[in-house]
Amino acid sequence: MDEEKKAQFQAELLRLRKEVTEALARKTQDVHGRAGGEALDEADMGNATLSMELELSSRRMLLETLEMIDKALRRIETGTYDTCEICRRKIPLERLQAIPYTSYCVECQAKQEAQRKK
């Protein structure tokens, strides 16, 4: 991968990192803003619990995405950005354009997901 492409991917990853960081900040404010002490009936408590679980799940996904973005930025610095971490083949440019923080080629990603489902 040439230096111009690397710079483009780095800029895109930094833009995504900013978006994810801002979304995390909003989620944190939302969760803290809802931590009120009002009395709730059982149905309201159930809804509040479900809502909180969804917020925490969303926050967890954002944190995982942020981690993958940071990892991709480190791989750009080390010159391994476009190399699959499992099979060491080149990750196609189209895949990197679709998911700039991916660490795997399509085949290895599919294997990883299949293993998680077991």
N, C-alpha and C positions, 0 to 999 in steps of 0.2 A: 504494500500500500504506500502510495507516495505521500510526501509531507503535506501537500495541500488537502488531500482527503482526510488525513489524520487531524489536521487543524479544523476541518469542517465537523468531523465527528466529535472532537473535543468541545467545540462551541455548542453543538447540539446537546451533548451530555451536560454541560454546565447550565444550559437553559433549562433542561429537564430537572436538574438538581435543584435549581432555584424554585421551580414550580412545586416540586415535591416538598421541599423545606417549608414553603409558604403554606401548602395544604396541611402539613403536620402542625404548624403553628395555629392554624384555624381550628383544627380538630382538638388541640389541647385547650384552646380557649372555650370551645363549645362544651367540652366535657366538664371543665371547671365551672363554666357559667350555669350548667344545669344541676350542679351539686347543691341543690337547695334543701332546706329542712322542712318543707311543707308536708303535712300529713296526707297520705295517699291510701285509697282503698285497695283491695287485692287486685282488681283489674288494672288500676293505674300503676300499681307496683310492678305487675307483670309487663305492662307496656314499657315502663321505665327501664326495667331490667333488660328487656329485649333490645330496646333502643341503645342502651349502654353497651351491650354485647356487640351490636352491629358497629357502633362507633369504635370500639376497641379492635375489632377485626379489621376495619378499614384502616385504622392507625397502624396496625401490625403490617398490613400489606404495603402501606406507604413506607414504613421503616425498611422492609425487605427490598423495595424498589430503590430506596436511597442507598442501601448497602451495595446493590448490584451496580448502580451508577458509579459509586466511588471505586468499586473494583474495576470497572471498565476504564475509568480515568487513570487508574494505576497501570492497567495493561497498556494503555496508549504510551505512557511514560517509559515502560520497559520494552516496548516494541512487539508485544504479543497480542495486541488488540484484536487482530483479525484471525487469530489461531484458536481452534477449538481446544478447550482445556482437557478434553478426554482423549480424542483421537489424534490431535495435533495437526489436522488438516486445516486448510484455509476456510474460514467462514465466508460464504458468498456475500458479496457486496449488497445484494438485494435484501438479504436477511438482516445485515447490520443497519441498513437504512430503515427497515421496518421496526426492528427492536435494537436500538443502538447499545443497550446495556447487556445484550446476550453474551454468554460465555461459551455457548455450545453451537455446533452445527445442528441442522434439523434432525438428523438421524440420532445423534447423541442426546439431544433434548427429549426426543420421543422415548428413548430408553430410560432416561432419568425419571420421566413422568410415569412410565409403566412400573418402575420399581417402587415409586412412592405409593402407588395404588395397591400394592400387595400388602 
